[in-house]
Amino acid sequence: MLTDSSKKTTIISQLILTVLAVVFAIPLIIMLMVSFQGEGIGNYIAVLTHPAIPRFFLNSLIVSVCTIVLVFCITLLAAYAFSKLELPAKGALFNLILMGLMIPSVALIVPLFLIVKNLGLFNNYFSLIGPICAFTLPFTLLLSKNFMDDLPNQLLDAARIDGCGSFKALLFIIAPLCKPMSVVVIIWGFLNSWNEYFLALVFMRKESMQTITQAPQFFTDTYSSDTGKIFAALVLISIPVVVLYLSLQKYFEDGMTTGSIK
């Protein structure tokens, strides 16, 4: 049973969180309101029926799916190796990978530009998938390793006694226990790839290869000062992210909480 002081603390915490939620929701509400200026729902119809929009969505979907698959597979294998296997100098190697958390993508745009140019990957999905995976992996690896560190080693010992190798133990024992962490990796990979703007702006120059994050700029050039349609495009970009997070919110919070505590 809660004491009076505990009840007061709970009420104060809820009030603070409510105020913060309202503050963060205000820009979203303004964006939604502006999207109906002018032609109202006609803004959304104009954006959705524009012939370039399906291609933008398809490009973003291809980049996001490929990024999620690569990030998930690499994270699962690497986290398992760093957490449960004996590797030479794995501590130093792990810390070296974590240094990627301190490097913003903008700081590497010049070497990335030269690499993409020399490989002839302009207007190619790999020019986005590779860098996005590289910038996403340090964070997902950190959370996944911390999550696997909490799994008892006795599970692996029992699996080895039953004749399981390292890969089978990962596939049939560790991976099923990492469902919350897997959801975090999937959502994080999707957010980083779906919302990527700067790399797409630099490397995707053909209209047919542009991603959905470039749609507002595209409609700015198309509709000039028609802010209603521009903001309608912004709302449509946000919908997949919001739907995915709301659908997997419980697993995302569990995975973030467990994986971030060491």
Secondary structure, DSSP 4 states (H G I P E B T S, - for coil): ---HHHHHHHHHHHHHHHHHHHHHHHHHHHHHHHTTTTTTHHHHHHHHTSTTHHHHHHHHHHHHHHHHHHHHHHHHHHHHHHHHS--TTHHHHHHHHHGGGGS-GGGGHHHHHHHHHHHT-TT-THHHHHHHHHHHHHHHHHHHHHHHHTS-THHHHHHHHTT--HHHHIIIIIHHHTHHHHHHHHHHHHHHHHT--HHHHHH--SGGG--GGGHHHHHHHHHTT-HHHHHHHHHHHHHHHHHHHHHTHHHHHHHHHHHH--
